[in-house]
Amino acid sequence: MDLHRVHYLDTSVIVKLLVRELGTEPIKSYMKAEFTSTFYATSLCFAEALGVLKSKYLRKEIDEETYFTAGAIVSGYISGDGDIELVDVDISDSAVFGEVEDVGRRNRLDIVDAYQIVTIKKDYFFRFSHSQPILVTADSGLAEAALTEGLRVWNCLTQPPP
């Protein structure tokens, strides 16, 4: 096992770090065990996670205290000394967006998920790391698409940790 692995967290995983639901404990345990590893996420995944929290709050699946606490927690995760670093490729670049669109159409993915795959494939650490990064997700459709696109994936709801 590598001492330093690179992971990319999907929206579904970020939400599990913020509110207790199926898959929360395996994710938290894994991140704690992988303390020498690096965890990344796209800014779009963080924005999408905030949208999921808002939806949970509006549907009364979480209360106001949980909602605002989760917001503070997400801020801590991405702060200067937080556990997760934001990484993005320039989606305003028409060539990058063209790749995102191609991946999305080819795999029947939404733009945020396709953008995440393109980001991982283009990211510096993917190109120069000695080991292939791991996309961590609880989204079966994204997991399948990422595998099709040649990425290493851990579906935290259906597979044991890598």
KOLKOLNU-153902 format. One record per residue: chain; residue number from 0; x, z, y of N, C-alpha, C in turn. Coordinates in Angstrom, 1 decimal, padded with zeros to 4 digits, always signed. Atoms other than C-alpha are relative to their C-alpha. Example, Ala and Ser with C-alpha at 12.3 -4.5 7.8 and 13.67 -1.06 7.14 Angstrom:
<sites>
+-------+-----+--------+--------+--------+--------+--------+--------+--------+--------+--------+
! kette !  nr !    n_u !    n_w !    n_v !   ca_u !   ca_w !   ca_v !    c_u !    c_w !    c_v !
+-------+-----+--------+--------+--------+--------+--------+--------+--------+--------+--------+
!     A !   0 ! +000.9 ! +000.0 ! -001.2 ! +012.3 ! +007.8 ! -004.5 ! +000.9 ! +000.0 ! +001.2 !
!     A !   1 ! -000.9 ! +000.0 ! -001.1 ! +013.7 ! +007.1 ! -001.1 ! -000.8 ! +000.8 ! +001.1 !
+-------+-----+--------+--------+--------+--------+--------+--------+--------+--------+--------+
</sites>
This chain:
<sites>
+-------+-----+--------+--------+--------+--------+--------+--------+--------+--------+--------+
! kette !  nr !    n_u !    n_w !    n_v !   ca_u !   ca_w !   ca_v !    c_u !    c_w !    c_v !
+-------+-----+--------+--------+--------+--------+--------+--------+--------+--------+--------+
!     A !   0 ! +000.8 ! +000.0 ! -001.2 ! +000.0 ! +000.0 ! +000.0 ! +000.9 ! +000.0 ! +001.2 !
!     A !   1 ! -000.7 ! +000.0 ! -001.3 ! +001.2 ! -000.8 ! +003.5 ! -000.2 ! +001.3 ! +000.7 !
!     A !   2 ! +000.2 ! -001.2 ! -000.9 ! +001.9 ! +002.1 ! +005.8 ! -000.7 ! -000.3 ! +001.3 !
!     A !   3 ! +000.7 ! +000.4 ! -001.3 ! +000.7 ! +000.1 ! +008.8 ! -000.8 ! -001.2 ! -000.3 !
!     A !   4 ! +000.9 ! +001.2 ! +000.2 ! -002.3 ! -002.1 ! +008.3 ! -000.8 ! -000.2 ! +001.3 !
!     A !   5 ! +000.8 ! +000.4 ! -001.1 ! -004.4 ! -003.9 ! +010.9 ! -001.4 ! -000.2 ! -000.4 !
!     A !   6 ! +001.5 ! +000.1 ! +000.3 ! -008.2 ! -003.5 ! +010.9 ! -000.7 ! -000.5 ! +001.2 !
!     A !   7 ! +000.9 ! +000.4 ! -001.0 ! -010.9 ! -005.1 ! +012.9 ! -001.4 ! +000.5 ! -000.4 !
!     A !   8 ! +001.2 ! -000.6 ! +000.2 ! -014.1 ! -003.2 ! +013.2 ! -001.2 ! -000.8 ! +000.5 !
!     A !   9 ! +001.2 ! +000.7 ! -000.4 ! -017.5 ! -004.9 ! +013.3 ! -000.9 ! +000.9 ! +000.7 !
!     A !  10 ! +001.0 ! -000.8 ! -000.7 ! -020.4 ! -003.7 ! +015.4 ! -000.7 ! +001.0 ! -001.0 !
!     A !  11 ! +000.7 ! -000.9 ! +000.9 ! -022.1 ! -002.3 ! +012.3 ! +000.8 ! +001.2 ! -000.3 !
!     A !  12 ! -000.9 ! -001.1 ! +000.3 ! -019.1 ! -000.1 ! +011.7 ! +000.2 ! +000.9 ! +001.2 !
!     A !  13 ! +000.0 ! -000.8 ! -001.2 ! -018.8 ! +001.0 ! +015.3 ! -001.2 ! +000.9 ! +000.1 !
!     A !  14 ! +001.2 ! -000.8 ! -000.1 ! -022.4 ! +002.1 ! +015.2 ! +000.1 ! +001.2 ! -001.0 !
!     A !  15 ! -000.1 ! -001.0 ! +001.0 ! -021.7 ! +004.1 ! +012.1 ! +001.0 ! +001.2 ! +000.4 !
!     A !  16 ! -000.9 ! -001.1 ! -000.5 ! -018.9 ! +006.0 ! +013.9 ! -000.7 ! +000.8 ! +001.1 !
!     A !  17 ! +000.7 ! -000.6 ! -001.2 ! -021.4 ! +006.9 ! +016.7 ! -001.2 ! +000.8 ! -000.4 !
!     A !  18 ! +001.1 ! -000.7 ! +000.5 ! -024.5 ! +007.9 ! +014.8 ! +000.0 ! +000.1 ! -001.5 !
!     A !  19 ! +000.0 ! -000.2 ! +001.4 ! -025.0 ! +009.3 ! +011.3 ! -001.0 ! -000.9 ! -000.7 !
!     A !  20 ! +000.8 ! +000.9 ! +000.8 ! -026.3 ! +006.6 ! +008.9 ! +000.7 ! -000.3 ! -001.3 !
!     A !  21 ! -000.6 ! +000.4 ! +001.3 ! -025.6 ! +005.1 ! +005.5 ! +001.3 ! -000.7 ! +000.3 !
!     A !  22 ! -001.3 ! +000.5 ! -000.3 ! -021.9 ! +004.4 ! +005.5 ! +000.9 ! +000.7 ! +001.0 !
!     A !  23 ! -000.8 ! -000.7 ! -001.0 ! -020.8 ! +006.8 ! +008.2 ! +001.2 ! +000.7 ! -000.6 !
!     A !  24 ! -001.1 ! -000.8 ! +000.6 ! -018.8 ! +009.1 ! +005.9 ! +001.1 ! -000.8 ! -000.5 !
!     A !  25 ! -001.1 ! +000.8 ! +000.5 ! -016.8 ! +006.4 ! +004.1 ! +000.9 ! -000.6 ! +001.1 !
!     A !  26 ! -000.8 ! +000.5 ! -001.2 ! -015.8 ! +004.9 ! +007.5 ! +000.8 ! +001.0 ! +000.6 !
!     A !  27 ! -000.7 ! -001.1 ! -000.6 ! -014.8 ! +008.2 ! +009.0 ! +001.2 ! +000.4 ! -000.9 !
!     A !  28 ! -001.1 ! -000.4 ! +000.9 ! -012.8 ! +009.2 ! +005.9 ! +001.1 ! -001.1 ! -000.1 !
!     A !  29 ! -001.0 ! +001.1 ! +000.1 ! -011.1 ! +005.8 ! +005.7 ! +000.9 ! +000.0 ! +001.2 !
!     A !  30 ! -000.8 ! +000.1 ! -001.2 ! -010.0 ! +005.8 ! +009.3 ! +000.9 ! +001.2 ! +000.1 !
!     A !  31 ! -000.9 ! -001.2 ! +000.0 ! -008.7 ! +009.4 ! +008.9 ! +001.2 ! -000.2 ! -001.0 !
!     A !  32 ! -001.0 ! +000.2 ! +001.0 ! -006.8 ! +008.4 ! +005.8 ! +001.0 ! -001.1 ! +000.5 !
!     A !  33 ! -000.9 ! +001.2 ! -000.5 ! -005.4 ! +005.2 ! +007.6 ! +000.6 ! +000.4 ! +001.3 !
!     A !  34 ! -000.5 ! -000.4 ! -001.3 ! -003.9 ! +007.2 ! +010.4 ! +001.2 ! -000.7 ! +000.5 !
!     A !  35 ! -001.2 ! +000.8 ! -000.5 ! -000.8 ! +005.0 ! +010.5 ! -000.4 ! -001.4 ! +000.3 !
!     A !  36 ! +000.4 ! +001.3 ! -000.2 ! -002.9 ! +001.9 ! +010.8 ! -000.6 ! -000.2 ! +001.4 !
!     A !  37 ! +000.5 ! +000.3 ! -001.3 ! -004.2 ! +000.1 ! +013.9 ! -001.4 ! -000.5 ! -000.2 !
!     A !  38 ! +001.4 ! +000.5 ! +000.0 ! -007.9 ! -000.5 ! +014.6 ! -000.3 ! -000.7 ! +001.3 !
!     A !  39 ! +000.4 ! +000.8 ! -001.1 ! -009.2 ! -003.2 ! +016.8 ! -001.5 ! -000.3 ! -000.1 !
!     A !  40 ! +001.4 ! +000.5 ! +000.0 ! -012.6 ! -004.5 ! +017.9 ! -000.1 ! -000.9 ! +001.2 !
!     A !  41 ! +000.2 ! +000.8 ! -001.2 ! -013.8 ! -007.2 ! +020.3 ! -000.8 ! +000.7 ! +001.0 !
!     A !  42 ! +000.8 ! -000.6 ! -001.0 ! -015.3 ! -006.2 ! +023.5 ! -001.5 ! -000.4 ! -000.2 !
!     A !  43 ! +001.4 ! +000.3 ! +000.3 ! -018.4 ! -008.1 ! +022.4 ! -000.6 ! +000.9 ! -001.0 !
!     A !  44 ! +000.5 ! -000.9 ! +001.0 ! -018.7 ! -005.9 ! +019.4 ! -000.4 ! +001.4 ! +000.6 !
!     A !  45 ! +000.3 ! -001.3 ! -000.7 ! -018.6 ! -002.8 ! +021.6 ! -001.2 ! -000.1 ! +000.8 !
!     A !  46 ! +001.2 ! +000.2 ! -000.8 ! -021.2 ! -004.3 ! +023.9 ! -001.2 ! +000.0 ! -000.9 !
!     A !  47 ! +001.1 ! +000.1 ! +001.0 ! -023.4 ! -005.1 ! +020.9 ! -000.3 ! +001.3 ! -000.6 !
!     A !  48 ! +000.2 ! -001.3 ! +000.6 ! -022.9 ! -001.6 ! +019.5 ! -000.8 ! +000.8 ! +001.0 !
!     A !  49 ! +000.8 ! -000.7 ! -001.1 ! -024.2 ! -000.2 ! +022.9 ! -001.4 ! -000.5 ! +000.0 !
!     A !  50 ! +001.4 ! +000.5 ! +000.1 ! -027.2 ! -002.5 ! +022.5 ! -000.7 ! +000.5 ! -001.2 !
!     A !  51 ! +000.6 ! -000.6 ! +001.2 ! -027.9 ! -001.2 ! +019.0 ! -000.4 ! +001.4 ! +000.3 !
!     A !  52 ! +000.3 ! -001.4 ! -000.3 ! -027.7 ! +002.4 ! +020.3 ! -001.2 ! +000.0 ! +000.9 !
!     A !  53 ! +001.1 ! +000.0 ! -000.9 ! -030.1 ! +001.5 ! +023.1 ! -001.3 ! -000.3 ! -000.8 !
!     A !  54 ! +001.1 ! +000.4 ! +000.8 ! -032.5 ! -000.1 ! +020.6 ! -000.5 ! +001.3 ! -000.9 !
!     A !  55 ! +000.3 ! -001.2 ! +000.8 ! -032.3 ! +003.0 ! +018.4 ! -000.7 ! +001.1 ! +000.8 !
!     A !  56 ! +000.5 ! -001.0 ! -000.9 ! -033.0 ! +005.2 ! +021.4 ! -001.4 ! -000.4 ! +000.4 !
!     A !  57 ! +001.4 ! +000.5 ! -000.4 ! -036.0 ! +003.1 ! +022.6 ! -001.0 ! +000.1 ! -001.1 !
!     A !  58 ! +001.0 ! -000.1 ! +001.1 ! -037.5 ! +003.1 ! +019.1 ! -000.1 ! +001.4 ! -000.5 !
!     A !  59 ! +000.1 ! -001.4 ! +000.3 ! -037.0 ! +006.9 ! +019.0 ! +000.6 ! +000.3 ! -001.4 !
!     A !  60 ! -000.8 ! -000.3 ! +001.2 ! -034.6 ! +006.7 ! +016.0 ! +001.1 ! +001.0 ! +000.2 !
!     A !  61 ! -000.9 ! -001.0 ! -000.4 ! -032.2 ! +008.8 ! +017.9 ! -000.5 ! +000.6 ! +001.3 !
!     A !  62 ! +000.5 ! -000.6 ! -001.2 ! -032.9 ! +011.3 ! +020.7 ! +000.9 ! -000.2 ! +001.2 !
!     A !  63 ! -000.8 ! +000.2 ! -001.2 ! -031.6 ! +011.3 ! +024.2 ! +001.4 ! +000.6 ! +000.0 !
!     A !  64 ! -001.3 ! -000.6 ! +000.1 ! -028.8 ! +013.7 ! +023.5 ! +000.9 ! -000.8 ! -000.9 !
!     A !  65 ! -000.8 ! +000.9 ! +000.9 ! -027.6 ! +011.6 ! +020.6 ! +000.5 ! -001.3 ! +000.6 !
!     A !  66 ! -000.3 ! +001.2 ! -000.7 ! -027.8 ! +008.5 ! +022.7 ! +001.2 ! +000.1 ! +001.0 !
!     A !  67 ! -001.0 ! -000.2 ! -001.1 ! -025.7 ! +009.8 ! +025.6 ! +001.3 ! +000.5 ! -000.6 !
!     A !  68 ! -001.2 ! -000.5 ! +000.6 ! -023.3 ! +011.6 ! +023.3 ! +000.7 ! -001.2 ! -000.7 !
!     A !  69 ! -000.6 ! +001.2 ! +000.6 ! -022.7 ! +008.3 ! +021.4 ! +000.7 ! -000.8 ! +001.0 !
!     A !  70 ! -000.6 ! +000.8 ! -001.1 ! -022.0 ! +006.6 ! +024.7 ! +001.4 ! +000.6 ! +000.4 !
!     A !  71 ! -001.3 ! -000.6 ! -000.4 ! -019.3 ! +009.2 ! +025.5 ! +001.0 ! -000.1 ! -001.1 !
!     A !  72 ! -000.9 ! +000.2 ! +001.1 ! -017.9 ! +008.9 ! +022.0 ! +000.6 ! -001.4 ! +000.0 !
!     A !  73 ! -000.5 ! +001.4 ! +000.0 ! -017.6 ! +005.1 ! +022.2 ! +001.0 ! -000.1 ! +001.2 !
!     A !  74 ! -001.0 ! +000.0 ! -001.1 ! -015.8 ! +005.6 ! +025.6 ! +001.3 ! +000.6 ! -000.5 !
!     A !  75 ! -001.3 ! -000.6 ! +000.5 ! -013.3 ! +007.9 ! +023.9 ! +000.7 ! -000.8 ! -001.0 !
!     A !  76 ! -000.6 ! +000.9 ! +001.0 ! -012.7 ! +005.5 ! +021.1 ! +000.9 ! -001.1 ! +000.6 !
!     A !  77 ! -000.7 ! +001.1 ! -000.6 ! -011.6 ! +002.8 ! +023.5 ! +000.9 ! +000.4 ! +001.1 !
!     A !  78 ! -000.8 ! -000.4 ! -001.1 ! -009.8 ! +004.9 ! +026.0 ! +001.5 ! -000.2 ! -000.3 !
!     A !  79 ! -001.4 ! +000.2 ! +000.2 ! -006.0 ! +004.7 ! +026.5 ! +000.6 ! +000.6 ! -001.3 !
!     A !  80 ! -000.5 ! -000.6 ! +001.3 ! -005.3 ! +007.1 ! +023.6 ! -001.1 ! +000.1 ! -001.0 !
!     A !  81 ! +001.0 ! +000.0 ! +001.0 ! -008.4 ! +006.3 ! +021.6 ! +000.5 ! -000.7 ! -001.3 !
!     A !  82 ! -000.4 ! +000.6 ! +001.3 ! -008.4 ! +005.1 ! +018.0 ! -000.2 ! -001.5 ! -000.1 !
!     A !  83 ! +000.4 ! +001.4 ! +000.1 ! -009.7 ! +001.6 ! +018.7 ! +000.5 ! -000.7 ! +001.3 !
!     A !  84 ! -000.4 ! +000.9 ! -001.1 ! -008.1 ! -001.1 ! +020.9 ! -000.8 ! -001.2 ! +000.1 !
!     A !  85 ! +000.8 ! +001.2 ! -000.1 ! -010.1 ! -003.9 ! +022.3 ! +000.9 ! -001.2 ! +000.1 !
!     A !  86 ! -000.8 ! +001.3 ! +000.1 ! -008.8 ! -007.4 ! +021.6 ! -001.0 ! -001.1 ! +000.1 !
!     A !  87 ! +001.0 ! +001.2 ! -000.2 ! -010.4 ! -010.7 ! +022.7 ! +000.9 ! -001.2 ! +000.2 !
!     A !  88 ! -000.5 ! +001.3 ! -000.4 ! -009.6 ! -014.4 ! +022.9 ! -001.0 ! -000.4 ! +001.1 !
!     A !  89 ! +000.7 ! +000.4 ! -001.2 ! -010.9 ! -016.2 ! +026.0 ! -001.2 ! -000.9 ! -000.4 !
!     A !  90 ! +001.2 ! +000.7 ! +000.3 ! -014.5 ! -017.2 ! +025.2 ! -000.4 ! -001.0 ! +001.1 !
!     A !  91 ! +000.3 ! +000.9 ! -001.1 ! -014.7 ! -018.9 ! +028.6 ! +000.8 ! -001.3 ! -000.2 !
!     A !  92 ! -000.7 ! +001.3 ! +000.3 ! -012.2 ! -021.5 ! +027.3 ! -000.8 ! -000.8 ! -000.9 !
!     A !  93 ! +000.9 ! +000.9 ! +000.7 ! -014.2 ! -024.4 ! +026.1 ! +000.5 ! -000.3 ! -001.4 !
!     A !  94 ! -000.5 ! +000.2 ! +001.4 ! -011.9 ! -025.0 ! +023.1 ! -000.3 ! +001.2 ! -000.9 !
!     A !  95 ! +000.3 ! -001.2 ! +000.7 ! -012.3 ! -021.4 ! +022.0 ! -001.5 ! +000.0 ! -000.4 !
!     A !  96 ! +001.4 ! -000.1 ! +000.3 ! -016.0 ! -021.5 ! +022.4 ! -000.4 ! -001.1 ! -001.0 !
!     A !  97 ! +000.3 ! +001.0 ! +001.0 ! -016.1 ! -024.8 ! +020.4 ! +000.3 ! +000.5 ! -001.4 !
!     A !  98 ! -000.4 ! -000.6 ! +001.3 ! -014.3 ! -023.0 ! +017.6 ! -001.1 ! +001.0 ! -000.5 !
!     A !  99 ! +001.0 ! -001.0 ! +000.3 ! -016.8 ! -020.1 ! +017.8 ! -001.3 ! -000.7 ! -000.4 !
!     A ! 100 ! +001.2 ! +000.7 ! +000.4 ! -019.7 ! -022.6 ! +017.7 ! +000.1 ! -000.6 ! -001.4 !
!     A ! 101 ! -000.2 ! +000.6 ! +001.3 ! -018.2 ! -024.4 ! +014.7 ! -000.1 ! +001.1 ! -001.1 !
!     A ! 102 ! +000.1 ! -001.1 ! +001.0 ! -017.7 ! -021.1 ! +012.8 ! -001.4 ! +000.5 ! -000.2 !
!     A ! 103 ! +001.4 ! -000.4 ! +000.0 ! -021.2 ! -020.0 ! +013.7 ! -000.9 ! -000.9 ! -000.8 !
!     A ! 104 ! +000.9 ! +001.0 ! +000.7 ! -022.9 ! -023.2 ! +012.6 ! +000.4 ! -000.1 ! -001.5 !
!     A ! 105 ! -000.4 ! +000.2 ! +001.3 ! -020.8 ! -023.6 ! +009.5 ! -000.4 ! +001.2 ! -000.9 !
!     A ! 106 ! +000.3 ! -001.2 ! +000.8 ! -021.6 ! -020.0 ! +008.3 ! -001.3 ! +000.6 ! +000.4 !
!     A ! 107 ! +001.3 ! -000.5 ! -000.4 ! -025.0 ! -019.5 ! +009.9 ! +000.1 ! +001.4 ! +000.6 !
!     A ! 108 ! -000.3 ! -001.2 ! -000.7 ! -023.6 ! -016.7 ! +012.1 ! -000.5 ! +000.0 ! +001.5 !
!     A ! 109 ! +000.2 ! +000.0 ! -001.5 ! -024.6 ! -015.5 ! +015.6 ! +001.3 ! -000.1 ! +000.7 !
!     A ! 110 ! -001.2 ! +000.2 ! -000.8 ! -022.1 ! -016.0 ! +018.4 ! +000.9 ! +001.2 ! -000.1 !
!     A ! 111 ! -000.9 ! -001.2 ! +000.0 ! -020.8 ! -012.4 ! +018.4 ! +000.8 ! +000.0 ! -001.3 !
!     A ! 112 ! -000.7 ! -000.1 ! +001.2 ! -020.0 ! -012.5 ! +014.7 ! +001.0 ! -001.2 ! -000.2 !
!     A ! 113 ! -001.0 ! +001.1 ! +000.1 ! -018.4 ! -016.0 ! +014.9 ! +001.1 ! +000.2 ! +001.0 !
!     A ! 114 ! -001.1 ! -000.3 ! -001.0 ! -016.4 ! -014.9 ! +018.0 ! +001.0 ! +001.0 ! -000.7 !
!     A ! 115 ! -000.9 ! -000.9 ! +000.6 ! -015.1 ! -012.0 ! +016.0 ! +000.9 ! -000.7 ! -001.0 !
!     A ! 116 ! -000.8 ! +000.7 ! +001.0 ! -013.9 ! -014.3 ! +013.2 ! +001.1 ! -000.8 ! +000.7 !
!     A ! 117 ! -001.0 ! +000.8 ! -000.8 ! -012.2 ! -016.6 ! +015.7 ! +001.0 ! +000.9 ! +000.6 !
!     A ! 118 ! -001.0 ! -001.0 ! -000.6 ! -010.6 ! -013.6 ! +017.5 ! +001.0 ! +000.4 ! -001.1 !
!     A ! 119 ! -000.9 ! -000.5 ! +001.0 ! -009.2 ! -012.3 ! +014.2 ! +001.0 ! -001.1 ! -000.4 !
!     A ! 120 ! -000.8 ! +001.1 ! +000.4 ! -007.9 ! -015.7 ! +013.2 ! +001.1 ! -000.4 ! +001.1 !
!     A ! 121 ! -000.9 ! +000.4 ! -001.1 ! -006.2 ! -016.3 ! +016.6 ! +000.9 ! +001.2 ! +000.5 !
!     A ! 122 ! -000.7 ! -001.2 ! -000.6 ! -005.0 ! -012.7 ! +017.3 ! +001.5 ! +000.0 ! -000.4 !
!     A ! 123 ! -001.4 ! -000.1 ! +000.2 ! -001.3 ! -012.1 ! +017.6 ! +000.4 ! +000.7 ! -001.3 !
!     A ! 124 ! -000.3 ! -000.8 ! +001.2 ! -001.3 ! -009.5 ! +014.8 ! -000.3 ! -000.8 ! -001.3 !
!     A ! 125 ! +000.3 ! +000.8 ! +001.1 ! -002.9 ! -011.9 ! +012.4 ! +001.1 ! -001.0 ! -000.3 !
!     A ! 126 ! -001.0 ! +001.1 ! +000.2 ! -000.3 ! -014.6 ! +013.0 ! +001.4 ! +000.6 ! -000.3 !
!     A ! 127 ! -001.3 ! -000.5 ! +000.2 ! +002.7 ! -012.3 ! +012.9 ! +000.2 ! +001.3 ! -000.9 !
!     A ! 128 ! +000.0 ! -001.1 ! +000.8 ! +001.8 ! -009.3 ! +010.8 ! +000.5 ! -000.3 ! -001.4 !
!     A ! 129 ! -000.5 ! +000.2 ! +001.4 ! +003.5 ! -008.9 ! +007.4 ! -001.2 ! +000.1 ! -001.0 !
!     A ! 130 ! +001.1 ! -000.1 ! +000.9 ! +000.1 ! -008.2 ! +005.9 ! -001.3 ! -000.5 ! +000.7 !
!     A ! 131 ! +001.2 ! +000.5 ! -000.6 ! -003.3 ! -009.8 ! +006.5 ! -000.9 ! +001.1 ! +000.4 !
!     A ! 132 ! +000.9 ! -001.1 ! -000.5 ! -005.6 ! -007.8 ! +008.6 ! -001.3 ! +000.1 ! -000.8 !
!     A ! 133 ! +001.2 ! -000.2 ! +000.8 ! -008.8 ! -006.4 ! +007.2 ! -001.2 ! +000.1 ! +001.0 !
!     A ! 134 ! +001.3 ! -000.1 ! -000.7 ! -012.3 ! -007.0 ! +008.7 ! -000.8 ! +001.1 ! -000.7 !
!     A ! 135 ! +000.8 ! -001.1 ! +000.6 ! -014.3 ! -003.8 ! +008.2 ! -001.4 ! -000.2 ! +000.5 !
!     A ! 136 ! +001.3 ! +000.3 ! -000.4 ! -018.0 ! -004.4 ! +008.2 ! -001.0 ! +000.6 ! -001.0 !
!     A ! 137 ! +001.1 ! -000.4 ! +000.9 ! -021.4 ! -003.3 ! +006.7 ! -001.0 ! -001.1 ! +000.0 !
!     A ! 138 ! +000.9 ! +001.2 ! -000.1 ! -022.9 ! -006.8 ! +007.4 ! +000.4 ! -001.0 ! -001.1 !
!     A ! 139 ! -000.3 ! +000.8 ! +001.1 ! -023.0 ! -008.7 ! +004.2 ! +000.1 ! -001.5 ! +000.4 !
!     A ! 140 ! -000.1 ! +001.4 ! -000.4 ! -023.6 ! -012.1 ! +005.9 ! +001.4 ! -000.2 ! +000.7 !
!     A ! 141 ! -001.3 ! +000.1 ! -000.6 ! -020.5 ! -011.5 ! +008.1 ! +001.1 ! +000.0 ! -001.0 !
!     A ! 142 ! -001.0 ! -000.1 ! +001.1 ! -018.5 ! -010.4 ! +005.1 ! +000.2 ! -001.3 ! -000.7 !
!     A ! 143 ! -000.1 ! +001.2 ! +000.8 ! -019.3 ! -013.5 ! +003.2 ! +000.6 ! -001.1 ! +000.8 !
!     A ! 144 ! -000.5 ! +001.0 ! -000.9 ! -018.6 ! -015.8 ! +006.2 ! +001.5 ! +000.2 ! +000.2 !
!     A ! 145 ! -001.4 ! -000.2 ! -000.3 ! -015.3 ! -014.1 ! +006.9 ! +000.9 ! -000.3 ! -001.3 !
!     A ! 146 ! -000.7 ! +000.4 ! +001.3 ! -014.2 ! -014.5 ! +003.2 ! +000.1 ! -001.5 ! +000.0 !
!     A ! 147 ! +000.0 ! +001.5 ! +000.0 ! -015.2 ! -018.2 ! +003.5 ! +001.0 ! -000.5 ! +000.9 !
!     A ! 148 ! -001.0 ! +000.5 ! -001.0 ! -013.0 ! -018.5 ! +006.6 ! +001.4 ! +000.5 ! -000.3 !
!     A ! 149 ! -001.4 ! -000.4 ! +000.4 ! -010.0 ! -017.0 ! +004.7 ! +000.4 ! +001.4 ! +000.4 !
!     A ! 150 ! -000.4 ! -001.4 ! -000.4 ! -010.1 ! -013.4 ! +006.0 ! -000.1 ! +001.0 ! -001.1 !
!     A ! 151 ! +000.1 ! -001.2 ! +000.9 ! -009.6 ! -010.2 ! +004.1 ! -001.1 ! +000.9 ! +000.5 !
!     A ! 152 ! +001.2 ! -000.8 ! -000.4 ! -012.8 ! -008.1 ! +004.2 ! -000.2 ! +001.2 ! -000.8 !
!     A ! 153 ! +000.5 ! -001.2 ! +000.7 ! -014.0 ! -004.6 ! +003.3 ! -001.4 ! +000.2 ! +000.5 !
!     A ! 154 ! +001.4 ! -000.3 ! -000.2 ! -017.8 ! -004.3 ! +003.1 ! -000.1 ! +001.5 ! -000.4 !
!     A ! 155 ! +000.0 ! -001.4 ! +000.2 ! -018.0 ! -000.5 ! +003.5 ! -001.2 ! +000.5 ! -000.7 !
!     A ! 156 ! +001.2 ! -000.4 ! +000.7 ! -021.5 ! -000.4 ! +002.0 ! +000.0 ! -000.4 ! -001.5 !
!     A ! 157 ! +000.1 ! +000.5 ! +001.3 ! -020.8 ! -002.3 ! -001.2 ! +001.3 ! +000.0 ! -000.8 !
!     A ! 158 ! -001.4 ! +000.0 ! +000.7 ! -017.0 ! -002.0 ! -002.0 ! +000.7 ! +001.3 ! +000.2 !
!     A ! 159 ! -000.9 ! -001.1 ! -000.2 ! -014.5 ! +000.7 ! -002.5 ! +001.0 ! -000.3 ! +001.1 !
!     A ! 160 ! -001.0 ! +000.3 ! -001.1 ! -011.9 ! +001.0 ! +000.4 ! +001.2 ! -000.8 ! -000.6 !
!     A ! 161 ! -001.2 ! +000.9 ! +000.5 ! -009.0 ! -001.5 ! +000.2 ! +001.2 ! +000.9 ! -000.2 !
+-------+-----+--------+--------+--------+--------+--------+--------+--------+--------+--------+
</sites>
